[in-house]
Amino acid sequence: MDGPVNLQAARPGQAFLLAYVSGIIWYAGTCYWIYNTMHEHGGLSAPVALLALFLFCLYLGLYHGFFGLLLSLAVGPGRDKRRALVAAPFLWVAVELARERVTGFPWNLLGTAQVDNISLSRITTWTGVYGVSFEIMLVNVALAAAFLVPEKKRSMLLIASLTAAAVLQAGRLVDAPVLPADHAALLVQENISVDTPWTRAAFEGTLRELADLSVKAAVSGSSRQPDSKLGNVDLIVWPESPAPFFTADPLFRGPVSQMARDARSWVVTGAIGNAVATQSVGSASAAFNSAALISPSGDWTARYDKVHLVPFGEYLPFPRLFAFAGGLTKEVGEFGTGTSRAPLDAGGTRLGVFICYESVFPGEVRQFANEGAQVFVNLSNDGWYGDSGAYAQHLNQTRMRAIENDRWILSATNTGVTASIDPYGRTVARLPRKERGALVAPYALTSVTTFYTRHGDWFAWLCAIISAGALLTRFVTFEKAKGSQ
C-alpha cells in the first residue's frame, strides 16, 4: 500500500469516552491504595470504600476524557490528523496544569516517571515537571505519526522516533558527579502505628524512647572520624506523626526542649499546632498540622502550619455531600489552613518545611526556595498507605521537587522512606522502611535559585495558552468556512 493507513479519527464523543475509560483504569491502577486507606483507617465498610475509590476514579478520569475530547476537536471538520498530533503535547500539559490548579490532585504527573533520568529531568530546573511531561508526549506523538504517513516514509519515521526515545532514555545511564555535603541532620523514623491506642503511659514512654534515640544518635553522629567532610549534627527532624503531639502540651514541649538542649541542636518536629496557649493531650480544637522549630537552648521559636490540606484526610470538602467519608477526617483531624510559606530560621539556616501531601505540588514547593529556603525539609506520615506502592510514588514526587529547585531535601517519614535527597533527586542515604531508627543525613545549603524557582509554572501556562489559541483558531476557521458556503 503506497498511501497512508486508512485510520479514521475518533469523533468528539468517541474520543472523550476512550480517553475517559483509560483515565479510570489509570487511576484505579495507580491509586488503588485509596481503598485500603478508607477501609482500614477511615471507618468505611469494604463496599463503601470500594465505592469511594470508584467515584474517585470516575472524577479524576474526567481529565483524561477532556484531553481526548480536546484532541478530537483539534482535528477539525477536515479530519486533519496533523493538527491533533501537533496539539497533543500542549493539550496534555494544559490538562495536567488544570489537574493541579482545579482539582488539587496532581498525583503522578507524567514527567515524574523520569525522575531517575538525570539528564532528561534537569530540564525541570527551567520548566518544572511539566517540561518532561511535554517531552514524553512529543516522543509518543512522533511514534504515532509513523502510522499515519505513507508506507515508504513509515520506516524512516519509526526509526527516528525510536532513536529519539532511546537517546532520551540513555540519560538513565548517566551518573552525575557526587555533590559535596558539609552539613549533617538527624532524621528520626518513629515507626508509630496509625492505630496505636494512646494512654498517658504509652504517650510518655514513646516520647522518652524517641528523645533518647535522638540524643544518642546525634551525639554519635557528631563524633564521627576527623577526616569526615560533614560537620556535627546541627538539626534533628521528627516526622509528621500519628501520635498526639501538641505544640502547647507541656508533656510534649518539656521532653522535646530537653532533647534539643542535650543534643545541642536545632529541632524540627511534626506536631498539632494549637491556636491557644495551653492544650491538653488529645484535644483537636483550633488545630493545625504543623512543624515546630526548637532552638538548641530549648526555646520554641517558630512554626509552620500546613497550607495545602488533604481532602477527606485533613478536612471534609462539601460536608453535606461527602458526609459518608468523614470517618478518615475524624481519625486524622479537622485542621485549619496555614497562611505562610516563609522559611523557618534555624540560627541563620533557612529551612523550607512542607508537610506530606504538599510535596506533590511543584508550584507550591518552589515558593519556599523563592522565599529564601536553603534546604527543604519534608515531614510525612506514609503509614496511612500501608504496604501499597503509594509511599514509593510519594517519594518519587518529592525527589522531583529537589531537581526542580536544585535543593537538598531532608525527608523524614513515620514509617519510611526516610532519606536524604540531593539536588539531582538521588537518595544518598536512607533507612529501611517500618523500622524505628535515626539516619545521619548529609546535606548542603544553597541560595542559588533556578529559573523554575523564580518563575514557576510559566511553561505549563504557555502550553495552556497555545492550546486555547489553537482551539479558538480551529473554531474561527470552521465558522468562516461555513459562512463562505
C-alpha positions as CSV (number, residue, x, y, z in Angstrom):
1,M,0.0,0.0,0.0
2,D,1.5,3.3,-1.1
3,G,-0.9,5.7,0.7
4,P,-1.3,6.3,4.4
5,V,-3.1,3.8,6.5
6,N,-6.8,4.4,6.4
7,L,-7.4,5.3,10.1
8,Q,-10.4,7.3,10.9
9,A,-10.1,9.9,13.6
10,A,-12.5,9.5,16.6
11,R,-15.3,11.9,16.8
12,P,-15.5,14.1,19.9
13,G,-17.9,11.8,21.8
14,Q,-15.9,8.7,20.9
15,A,-12.6,10.4,21.8
16,F,-13.9,11.5,25.2
17,L,-15.2,8.0,26.0
18,L,-12.0,6.2,25.0
19,A,-9.8,8.6,26.9
20,Y,-12.2,8.6,29.9
21,V,-12.1,4.9,30.2
22,S,-8.3,4.9,30.0
23,G,-8.2,7.6,32.8
24,I,-10.4,5.5,35.0
25,I,-8.2,2.5,34.5
26,W,-5.1,4.6,35.1
27,Y,-6.3,5.9,38.5
28,A,-7.6,2.5,39.6
29,G,-4.2,1.0,38.8
30,T,-2.1,3.7,40.4
31,C,-4.3,5.0,43.3
32,Y,-5.7,1.6,44.4
33,W,-4.3,2.3,47.9
34,I,-7.2,4.7,48.5
35,Y,-9.4,1.7,49.1
36,N,-7.2,0.4,51.9
37,T,-6.8,3.8,53.5
38,M,-10.6,4.5,53.5
39,H,-11.4,1.0,54.7
40,E,-8.8,0.3,57.3
41,H,-8.4,3.9,58.7
42,G,-11.4,5.8,57.5
43,G,-14.0,3.6,59.2
44,L,-15.7,2.7,55.9
45,S,-17.1,-0.7,55.2
46,A,-15.4,-2.6,52.3
47,P,-18.3,-1.9,49.8
48,V,-18.4,1.8,50.7
49,A,-14.6,2.1,50.5
50,L,-14.7,0.4,47.1
51,L,-17.4,2.9,46.0
52,A,-15.2,5.8,47.2
53,L,-12.3,4.5,45.1
54,F,-14.7,4.1,42.1
55,L,-16.1,7.6,42.5
56,F,-12.5,9.0,42.8
57,C,-11.6,7.2,39.5
58,L,-14.7,8.5,37.8
59,Y,-13.9,12.0,38.8
60,L,-10.2,12.2,38.1
61,G,-10.7,10.2,34.9
62,L,-12.6,13.2,33.5
63,Y,-9.3,14.9,32.9
64,H,-8.2,12.2,30.6
65,G,-11.6,12.3,29.0
66,F,-11.3,16.1,28.4
67,F,-7.8,15.6,26.9
68,G,-9.4,13.1,24.4
69,L,-12.2,15.5,23.7
70,L,-10.0,18.5,23.1
71,L,-7.7,16.4,20.9
72,S,-10.6,15.4,18.8
73,L,-11.8,19.0,18.5
74,A,-8.3,20.0,17.4
75,V,-8.6,17.6,14.4
76,G,-11.3,19.8,13.0
77,P,-14.0,19.1,10.4
78,G,-11.4,18.4,7.8
79,R,-10.1,15.5,9.9
80,D,-6.6,16.8,9.7
81,K,-4.7,14.4,11.9
82,R,-1.5,16.5,11.8
83,R,-3.2,19.3,13.7
84,A,-4.1,16.9,16.5
85,L,-0.5,15.5,16.6
86,V,1.0,18.9,17.0
87,A,-1.6,19.9,19.6
88,A,-1.3,16.8,21.7
89,P,1.8,17.6,23.9
90,F,0.4,21.1,24.6
91,L,-3.0,19.8,25.5
92,W,-1.6,17.2,27.8
93,V,0.4,19.7,29.8
94,A,-2.6,22.1,29.9
95,V,-4.8,19.3,31.3
96,E,-2.1,18.4,33.9
97,L,-2.0,22.0,35.0
98,A,-5.8,22.0,35.4
99,R,-5.5,18.9,37.5
100,E,-3.2,20.7,39.9
101,R,-5.0,24.0,39.9
102,V,-8.6,23.0,39.7
103,T,-8.9,19.6,41.4
104,G,-5.8,19.9,43.6
105,F,-4.7,16.3,42.9
106,P,-1.6,16.4,40.7
107,W,-0.5,12.9,41.9
108,N,1.8,11.1,39.5
109,L,2.2,13.8,36.8
110,L,3.6,12.1,33.7
111,G,7.0,13.7,33.9
112,T,7.6,12.1,37.3
113,A,8.2,8.8,35.6
114,Q,11.6,10.2,34.5
115,V,12.9,11.2,38.0
116,D,15.7,8.7,37.6
117,N,16.7,10.0,34.2
118,I,19.3,12.6,35.4
119,S,20.0,14.1,32.0
120,L,16.3,14.5,31.0
121,S,15.0,15.5,34.4
122,R,17.3,18.5,34.6
123,I,15.0,20.4,32.2
124,T,12.7,20.7,35.2
125,T,15.0,23.4,36.5
126,W,13.6,25.6,33.7
127,T,10.1,24.2,33.1
128,G,9.2,22.2,36.2
129,V,8.0,18.6,35.8
130,Y,5.7,19.8,33.0
131,G,8.6,20.1,30.6
132,V,9.3,16.4,31.0
133,S,5.6,15.5,30.5
134,F,5.8,17.5,27.3
135,E,8.9,15.6,26.1
136,I,7.3,12.2,26.8
137,M,4.2,13.2,24.8
138,L,6.3,14.6,22.0
139,V,8.2,11.3,21.5
140,N,4.9,9.3,21.7
141,V,3.4,11.7,19.1
142,A,6.3,11.0,16.8
143,L,5.8,7.3,17.1
144,A,2.0,7.6,16.5
145,A,2.7,9.8,13.4
146,A,4.7,6.9,11.8
147,F,1.4,5.0,11.4
148,L,-0.3,8.0,9.7
149,V,2.2,8.6,6.9
150,P,2.7,6.8,3.5
151,E,4.3,3.4,3.9
152,K,7.5,4.4,2.2
153,K,8.1,7.1,4.8
154,R,7.0,5.0,7.8
155,S,10.2,3.1,8.4
156,M,12.2,6.3,8.5
157,L,9.9,8.0,10.9
158,L,9.7,4.9,13.1
159,I,13.5,4.7,13.3
160,A,13.8,8.4,14.0
161,S,11.2,8.3,16.8
162,L,12.6,5.1,18.4
163,T,16.1,6.6,18.2
164,A,14.9,9.8,19.9
165,A,13.3,7.7,22.7
166,A,16.5,5.6,23.1
167,V,18.7,8.8,23.3
168,L,16.4,10.4,25.9
169,Q,16.4,7.2,27.9
170,A,20.2,7.0,27.8
171,G,20.1,9.7,30.5
172,R,19.3,6.9,32.9
173,L,22.8,5.6,32.3
174,V,24.4,8.9,33.2
175,D,26.0,9.0,36.6
176,A,26.1,12.7,37.7
177,P,29.0,13.7,40.0
178,V,28.7,13.3,43.7
179,L,27.6,16.6,45.2
180,P,29.5,17.8,48.3
181,A,27.7,17.9,51.6
182,D,29.1,19.8,54.6
183,H,26.1,19.6,57.0
184,A,24.5,16.7,58.8
185,A,20.9,16.3,60.1
186,L,19.5,13.5,62.1
187,L,16.2,12.2,60.6
188,V,14.2,10.1,63.1
189,Q,11.9,7.5,61.7
190,E,9.4,6.9,64.5
191,N,7.5,3.9,63.1
192,I,4.4,4.5,65.1
193,S,1.3,2.6,64.0
194,V,-1.6,4.8,63.0
195,D,-3.8,2.5,65.0
196,T,-1.9,2.8,68.3
197,P,-4.3,3.2,71.3
198,W,-2.9,6.1,73.3
199,T,-2.7,6.2,77.1
200,R,-0.6,8.6,79.2
201,A,1.9,5.8,79.9
202,A,2.1,4.9,76.2
203,F,2.5,8.6,75.3
204,E,5.3,9.3,77.8
205,G,7.0,6.0,77.0
206,T,7.1,6.6,73.3
207,L,8.2,10.2,73.7
208,R,11.0,9.1,76.1
209,E,12.2,6.4,73.7
210,L,12.3,8.8,70.7
211,A,14.1,11.5,72.7
212,D,16.7,9.0,73.9
213,L,17.2,7.7,70.4
214,S,17.6,11.2,69.0
215,V,20.2,12.4,71.6
216,K,22.3,9.2,71.4
217,A,22.3,9.2,67.6
218,A,23.0,12.9,67.4
219,V,26.0,12.7,69.8
220,S,27.3,9.6,68.0
221,G,26.8,11.3,64.6
222,S,28.7,14.4,65.8
223,S,31.6,12.2,67.0
224,R,32.5,10.8,63.6
225,Q,36.0,10.4,62.3
226,P,38.1,13.6,62.0
227,D,38.5,13.1,58.2
228,S,34.7,13.3,57.6
229,K,33.7,16.2,55.5
230,L,30.4,16.5,57.4
231,G,30.1,18.8,60.4
232,N,28.3,18.0,63.6
233,V,24.7,17.1,63.6
234,D,23.1,20.5,63.6
235,L,19.4,19.6,63.0
236,I,17.2,16.9,64.4
237,V,14.0,16.2,62.4
238,W,10.9,14.3,63.7
239,P,8.3,13.5,61.1
240,E,4.5,14.1,60.8
241,S,3.2,11.7,63.4
242,P,0.1,9.8,64.3
243,A,1.0,10.3,68.0
244,P,-1.0,13.0,69.9
245,F,1.9,15.5,70.0
246,F,0.5,19.0,70.6
247,T,2.8,22.1,70.5
248,A,1.1,23.6,73.5
249,D,1.1,20.5,75.7
250,P,3.7,20.7,78.5
251,L,4.0,16.9,78.4
252,F,5.3,17.2,74.9
253,R,7.1,20.5,75.0
254,G,9.2,19.7,78.0
255,P,10.9,16.5,76.8
256,V,11.5,17.9,73.3
257,S,13.1,21.1,74.7
258,Q,15.3,19.0,76.9
259,M,16.3,16.8,73.9
260,A,17.3,19.9,72.0
261,R,19.5,21.1,74.9
262,D,21.0,17.7,75.4
263,A,21.8,17.3,71.7
264,R,22.8,21.0,71.4
265,S,20.9,21.0,68.2
266,W,18.0,22.7,66.4
267,V,14.9,20.5,66.2
268,V,12.1,20.4,63.7
269,T,9.2,18.2,64.8
270,G,5.8,17.4,63.3
271,A,3.0,18.2,65.8
272,I,-0.5,19.5,66.1
273,G,-0.2,23.3,66.4
274,N,-2.7,24.9,68.8
275,A,-4.1,28.3,68.4
276,V,-4.4,28.7,72.2
277,A,-1.7,29.0,74.9
278,T,-2.4,25.7,76.6
279,Q,-3.9,22.5,75.3
280,S,-4.5,19.1,76.8
281,V,-3.3,15.9,75.1
282,G,-5.9,14.7,72.6
283,S,-7.8,17.9,72.1
284,A,-8.2,18.9,68.5
285,S,-9.9,22.2,68.7
286,A,-8.3,25.1,66.8
287,A,-5.7,22.8,65.5
288,F,-3.2,22.9,62.6
289,N,-1.0,20.2,61.1
290,S,2.3,21.9,62.0
291,A,6.1,21.7,62.1
292,A,7.6,23.4,65.2
293,L,11.1,24.7,65.4
294,I,13.0,24.4,68.7
295,S,16.4,26.1,69.3
296,P,19.4,24.4,71.0
297,S,18.5,26.2,74.2
298,G,15.1,24.6,74.2
299,D,13.0,27.6,73.1
300,W,10.1,27.1,70.7
301,T,11.0,29.8,68.2
302,A,8.8,29.3,65.1
303,R,6.1,27.2,63.5
304,Y,4.9,26.3,60.0
305,D,1.3,25.4,59.6
306,K,0.4,23.3,56.6
307,V,-1.2,25.3,53.8
308,H,-2.4,22.6,51.4
309,L,-4.6,20.2,53.4
310,V,-5.6,16.7,52.2
311,P,-9.3,16.5,51.3
312,F,-11.1,13.8,53.2
313,G,-8.0,13.3,55.4
314,E,-7.5,16.7,57.0
315,Y,-10.7,18.4,56.1
316,L,-14.0,17.4,54.6
317,P,-15.0,19.3,51.4
318,F,-18.7,19.9,51.0
319,P,-19.6,18.1,54.3
320,R,-23.2,17.5,53.4
321,L,-22.4,15.9,50.1
322,F,-19.5,13.7,51.5
323,A,-20.7,13.0,55.0
324,F,-20.2,9.3,54.4
325,A,-16.5,9.8,54.0
326,G,-16.0,11.7,57.3
327,G,-14.5,8.7,59.1
328,L,-11.0,9.3,57.9
329,T,-11.2,13.0,58.8
330,K,-12.2,12.1,62.3
331,E,-9.2,9.7,62.6
332,V,-6.7,12.3,61.4
333,G,-8.3,15.6,62.4
334,E,-10.2,18.6,61.1
335,F,-7.4,21.1,60.6
336,G,-7.1,24.8,60.0
337,T,-5.3,26.1,56.9
338,G,-1.9,27.8,57.2
339,T,-1.2,31.1,55.5
340,S,2.5,31.4,55.1
341,R,5.3,29.6,53.2
342,A,8.1,31.6,54.8
343,P,11.2,29.5,55.7
344,L,11.9,28.8,59.3
345,D,15.1,30.4,60.6
346,A,17.3,27.9,62.4
347,G,20.2,30.1,63.6
348,G,20.8,31.6,60.1
349,T,19.9,28.4,58.2
350,R,16.6,28.9,56.4
351,L,14.5,25.7,56.3
352,G,11.8,25.3,53.7
353,V,9.4,23.0,55.6
354,F,6.5,21.4,53.9
355,I,4.3,18.5,55.1
356,C,3.4,15.2,53.4
357,Y,0.9,15.8,50.6
358,E,2.3,19.3,49.9
359,S,5.3,17.7,48.2
360,V,3.2,16.7,45.1
361,F,2.6,20.4,44.2
362,P,5.5,21.7,42.2
363,G,4.2,25.3,42.0
364,E,3.8,25.5,45.8
365,V,7.0,23.8,46.9
366,R,9.1,26.1,44.7
367,Q,7.7,29.1,46.7
368,F,9.8,28.1,49.7
369,A,13.0,28.3,47.7
370,N,11.9,31.5,46.2
371,E,11.3,32.9,49.7
372,G,14.9,32.0,50.5
373,A,14.9,28.5,51.8
374,Q,18.4,27.0,51.6
375,V,17.4,23.4,52.2
376,F,14.0,21.6,52.1
377,V,12.6,19.6,54.9
378,N,9.6,17.3,54.2
379,L,7.7,15.8,57.1
380,S,5.4,12.9,56.2
381,N,3.4,10.1,57.7
382,D,3.0,7.5,54.9
383,G,1.8,4.9,57.4
384,W,-1.8,5.5,56.1
385,Y,-0.7,3.8,52.8
386,G,0.3,0.5,54.4
387,D,2.4,-1.7,52.2
388,S,1.0,-0.3,49.0
389,G,3.1,1.4,46.3
390,A,1.9,4.9,47.4
391,Y,4.9,5.5,49.6
392,A,7.2,5.0,46.6
393,Q,5.1,7.2,44.4
394,H,5.2,9.9,47.1
395,L,9.0,9.6,47.4
396,N,9.5,10.0,43.6
397,Q,7.4,13.1,43.5
398,T,9.3,14.5,46.5
399,R,12.6,13.8,44.6
400,M,11.3,15.7,41.6
401,R,10.9,18.8,43.8
402,A,14.6,18.6,44.7
403,I,15.6,18.6,41.0
404,E,13.2,21.5,40.0
405,N,14.6,23.7,42.7
406,D,18.2,22.5,42.9
407,R,17.8,21.8,46.6
408,W,18.7,19.1,49.1
409,I,15.7,17.6,50.7
410,L,15.7,16.0,54.2
411,S,12.7,13.7,54.1
412,A,11.6,12.4,57.5
413,T,8.8,10.0,57.5
414,N,7.0,8.0,60.2
415,T,7.3,4.6,58.5
416,G,9.6,5.2,55.6
417,V,11.2,6.1,53.3
418,T,13.3,8.4,55.5
419,A,16.1,9.8,53.3
420,S,18.5,12.5,52.3
421,I,17.8,13.6,48.7
422,D,20.4,15.5,46.7
423,P,19.6,18.2,44.0
424,Y,19.8,15.5,41.3
425,G,16.9,13.7,43.0
426,R,19.1,10.8,44.2
427,T,18.6,9.3,47.6
428,V,22.1,9.4,49.0
429,A,21.2,8.0,52.4
430,R,18.1,6.2,53.7
431,L,16.6,4.0,56.4
432,P,14.8,0.7,55.8
433,R,11.0,1.0,56.0
434,K,8.9,0.1,59.0
435,E,11.8,0.3,61.5
436,R,12.4,2.7,64.3
437,G,15.7,4.4,63.7
438,A,17.7,7.5,63.1
439,L,19.6,8.5,60.0
440,V,22.6,10.8,59.9
441,A,21.7,12.6,56.7
442,P,24.2,14.6,54.7
443,Y,23.1,17.9,53.1
444,A,24.3,21.2,51.9
445,L,22.9,24.7,51.8
446,T,22.4,26.8,48.7
447,S,20.8,30.2,48.0
448,V,21.0,29.8,44.2
449,T,17.6,29.8,42.5
450,T,16.6,28.0,39.3
451,F,14.6,29.6,36.5
452,Y,11.7,27.4,37.6
453,T,12.0,28.5,41.2
454,R,11.8,32.2,40.2
455,H,9.2,32.0,37.5
456,G,7.0,29.0,38.4
457,D,4.7,27.2,36.0
458,W,5.3,29.5,33.1
459,F,5.8,26.6,30.7
460,A,2.6,24.9,31.7
461,W,0.7,28.2,31.3
462,L,2.3,28.7,27.9
463,C,1.0,25.3,26.8
464,A,-2.4,26.2,28.1
465,I,-2.4,29.4,26.2
466,I,-1.2,27.7,23.0
467,S,-3.9,25.0,23.4
468,A,-6.6,27.6,23.9
469,G,-5.3,29.6,20.9
470,A,-5.2,26.5,18.7
471,L,-8.8,25.5,19.6
472,L,-10.0,29.1,19.1
473,T,-8.4,29.3,15.7
474,R,-9.9,26.0,14.7
475,F,-13.4,27.2,15.6
476,V,-13.0,30.6,13.9
477,T,-11.7,28.9,10.8
478,F,-14.6,26.4,10.8
479,E,-17.2,29.2,11.2
480,K,-15.6,31.2,8.4
481,A,-15.7,28.1,6.1
482,K,-19.3,27.6,6.9
483,G,-20.1,31.3,6.2
484,S,-18.4,31.1,2.8
485,Q,-20.5,28.2,1.7
